[in-house]
Amino acid sequence: MSTMIKISRSARPADSYLTLIQEHPLRAIRTRKDYDAASRMIDRLAVRDDLDYGDQQYLDAIEVLIEAYENSVMPVKPDGRTPLERLKALLRTSQTTPVQLRSVLGASQSMVSMILSGQRALSKKTIARLAEHFRLEPGYFL
């Protein structure tokens, strides 16, 4: 006796996803031309504020493909700065105050002061929170 699996309409990809796939299939990015085309697609979708589920799923997937390509062809080179110097530069450019950093880290003011003065190294937990907040890879702070 064979078992028939019934797929509900809600389990199928949204029509918008399939339309985007037809326009620009999701596949590994291997050339600059592929990268440019994928980047144009992201630019087009990122400015919209009316993305449906299918649009968002497509956008998430193409971002992963672009990131993989960038990491393979444009690796981040060590810049010679210490993790603390990188953190301080991020705080300056993002205009994040020590009080705001305290909130990001869920730490006391004295702990933040110790980190910023170099008296305390960045813990794994602190690095994870910083990476999430600034949307960076945790390795940036190592």
N, C-alpha and C positions, 0 to 999 in steps of 0.2 A: 504494500500500500504506500503510495507516494504522498508526501506531505506538501501541501501547497502553501507557500508563504505569500501573504497578502501585504502589500506595501500601501500604507495610507498616503493620501495626497500630501499630508504634512511632513512625511518622511522623505519626499522627493525634493530635489533642489528647486529653489525658486526660479521662475522663468528668467529673472534678471541675471542670475548666475550663469545660466545656460547661454544667454545672449552675450554676456561678456566673454565666456569661453569661446564662442564662435568668432568673436571679434579679435580676441587675443588669447590663444590657448595658453594654459598654465603648463609650462615646461621649464626645464633647467635653462638658465641664461648662460650662454657660452661665448657670446661675442658682444662687442660694444654696440652693434646695431640692435641686438636683442635687448640689451640693457636700456638703451635710449627709448625703445618702443615701450618697454615695461614701465619706465619712469614716466613717460607721457601718460600712460594709463593711470598710474597712481596719482599724478597731478590732477588729472581729470576727476577722479573719484574723491580725492581728499578735500576738494573745495565744496563738495555737495553736502548739504545738511539734511538730505532726505533719503539717505541710503536705507534700503530695506535689508532683510536678512541675507538674501542672495548676494547683493552688492557688497555687504560687509564681509561675508565669507570669502568672496573673490579677492577683495582688498587685502584681507589678512594673509591669504595664500601668496599673492604676488609680492607682498612685502617680505615674506620669508625667502622667496626666490631671489629678490634683489639683494637682500642682506647676505645671502650665501655667495652670490657673485662678487659683491663688494669685498667680502672677507677673503675671497680667494685671489682676487686681482689687485686689490687695494688694501693690503693689510696695514693696520695701524702700527707705525714704527714707534719704538720707545722714544720718548721725548727728553729723557734725562732728568725729569722732575720726580721728586719723591711723591708718594701718595698724599702727603699733607699739602704739598705745593699744588697738586692737581685739585684737591678738594678746595683749597683757598681760591684758586682761579675760578672754579665752578661757582663758588659762592659770590665772587665779585661779578662775574658775567651774568648770573641769574638774579643778582641783587637780593640774595637770600641773607637775612640777618642771623646772628647767633641765636636769637630767640626763635626764629622760624626753624632753624636747624634743630634746635632742641625738640620742637614738635615733630619734625621729620624722623628724628632718631628715637623719640620717646625716652629721652634721657634728661637727667638733671642739668641745671645750668652749670654746676661745677664740672660735671663730666664733659660737657661741650667745651668749656674753657680749657680743660686739660687736653682734650683732643686738638683744639686749635692752637694751643701753645706748644704742642709736640711732647707733652709729658705723658700722654697716653696714646698708644698705637691704635689703629683702626682694627676693631675685632671683626670676625666673620659676620656677626649679626649686624654691626654698624655698616659694613661694606654692602651687605645685602639690601639694607634699607636705603642707603645712598644710591646704589645702582638702580633700584626700583624708582626712587623719587626722580632721579635725573635721567632715567631711561637709558642707562649705559650698561655695558657688560661689567660684571663684578671685577673682572681682571683689570679694568681701568684703574682701580684703586690699589693694585698690588705693586 
